[in-house]
């Protein structure tokens, strides 16, 4: 039996945003019933071109349903450009983690979102434009390459977990191995030089840097969208903040804190920063 988190169980048993939007701005479908997983995602934009509503229909396991539900919660209120930055790992993290063997469910959600946005923009992504590596599940070289890069995959088994490629007759395993070797060599060449070790900060220095970073890099962007953030306390590597304005009730606030605020603090202050939200 899979070891699911409580959040995965909650989104499986009580999925959010199930259904289909009438006359959607964008619609995307991925997977197939023949392969065991299928997902259709539709969305509607508001007057500011932000995702006002999003719904999904899925045929699949508990992880597929939970991942689709989580994705719809994450992207509500986002622009399409912001939504396209959501990775399958973000979906898994939002759920508190997924079994590695079920990570393809989070990938499917991300792909459905990309297809829906492409549909809105009048773009077409045709699988025939790429080489189909796994004929059992119809997985292309593009999908495998993307999964390797985004999730730092190293083995055929991992590629199967994330894309289902190679999970059938296994005749495509040599091709998958060749793709892994090629992509990982490219990734090694692209890797940035190691960062110089940062000088250890005193607590006073850390608090000052946190305040400067929030004021310069984070709060102005939040205020531009009607939100705000207040620094409550700093204890060691933990930074306690409270969301204000529109951010305090935004459905994607958890994503904003971890993906945006914490990332910025780790970049400009210290890479061991852990962000904690203080609620009223």
PyMOL commands that set and color helices and strands:
alter all, ss='L'
color gray80, all
select helices_A, chain A and resi 6-13+33-35+62-75+80-84+88-94+100-120+127-129+141-151+156-163+173-190+203-224+246-249+253-268
alter helices_A, ss='H'
color red, helices_A
select strands_A, chain A and resi 26-32+37-45+51-59+132-134+139-140+227-235+238-245+274-277
alter strands_A, ss='S'
color yellow, strands_A
deselect
rebuild
show_as cartoon
